[in-house]
Amino acid sequence: MQMITKVELGQLGFGPSQCSDIIRKAKRLMVNKGYGYYSNRRLGCVPVEAIEEILGIRLVFENNEVRNNA
């Protein structure tokens, strides 16, 4: 399972507050799916699949960099 942080989201062109908001929504989504681990405030990475579900786009990793495949 690939994980993503707000720094990597920033590399896709999202602003700092957008990155934090997307990560927060992804963590809430994961908690709602039954993964209580993601309710930790200090946790800053989430599965790429959760981000893709929120954004509605596919993210691709190439050479350890995230690429937007839209």
C-alpha positions as CSV (number, residue, x, y, z in Angstrom):
1,M,0.0,0.0,0.0
2,Q,1.4,3.3,-1.0
3,M,1.2,6.3,1.4
4,I,1.2,10.0,0.7
5,T,1.9,13.1,2.8
6,K,0.9,16.7,2.6
7,V,4.4,17.5,1.3
8,E,3.9,15.2,-1.7
9,L,0.4,16.7,-2.3
10,G,2.1,20.1,-2.4
11,Q,4.4,18.8,-5.1
12,L,1.3,18.2,-7.2
13,G,0.4,21.9,-7.0
14,F,-2.0,22.0,-4.0
15,G,-1.6,24.9,-1.6
16,P,-0.6,24.3,2.1
17,S,-4.1,24.6,3.5
18,Q,-5.5,22.5,0.7
19,C,-3.0,19.8,1.5
20,S,-3.9,19.8,5.1
21,D,-7.6,19.7,4.3
22,I,-7.2,16.8,1.9
23,I,-5.2,14.8,4.4
24,R,-7.7,15.5,7.2
25,K,-10.6,14.3,4.9
26,A,-8.6,11.2,4.0
27,K,-8.0,10.4,7.6
28,R,-11.7,10.9,8.4
29,L,-12.6,8.6,5.5
30,M,-10.2,5.9,6.7
31,V,-11.7,6.1,10.3
32,N,-15.2,5.8,8.8
33,K,-14.0,2.6,7.0
34,G,-13.0,1.2,10.4
35,Y,-9.3,2.0,10.6
36,G,-9.2,3.7,14.0
37,Y,-5.4,4.1,13.6
38,Y,-6.0,7.2,11.4
39,S,-7.7,9.1,14.3
40,N,-4.2,10.0,15.5
41,R,-3.7,13.8,15.3
42,R,0.1,13.4,14.7
43,L,-0.3,11.0,11.8
44,G,0.6,12.8,8.6
45,C,0.4,10.1,5.9
46,V,-2.6,8.3,4.4
47,P,-3.1,5.7,1.7
48,V,-3.0,7.0,-1.9
49,E,-6.3,5.2,-2.5
50,A,-8.0,7.5,0.1
51,I,-6.7,10.6,-1.6
52,E,-7.8,9.3,-5.0
53,E,-11.3,8.6,-3.7
54,I,-11.5,12.2,-2.3
55,L,-10.1,13.9,-5.4
56,G,-11.6,11.7,-8.0
57,I,-8.3,11.4,-9.9
58,R,-5.7,8.7,-10.3
59,L,-2.2,9.3,-8.8
60,V,0.8,7.5,-10.3
61,F,4.2,7.0,-8.7
62,E,7.2,7.3,-11.0
63,N,10.7,7.2,-9.5
64,N,9.3,7.8,-6.0
65,E,7.5,10.9,-7.2
66,V,3.8,11.4,-7.4
67,R,2.3,12.2,-10.7
68,N,-1.2,13.3,-11.5
69,N,-2.6,11.0,-14.2
70,A,-5.6,13.2,-15.1
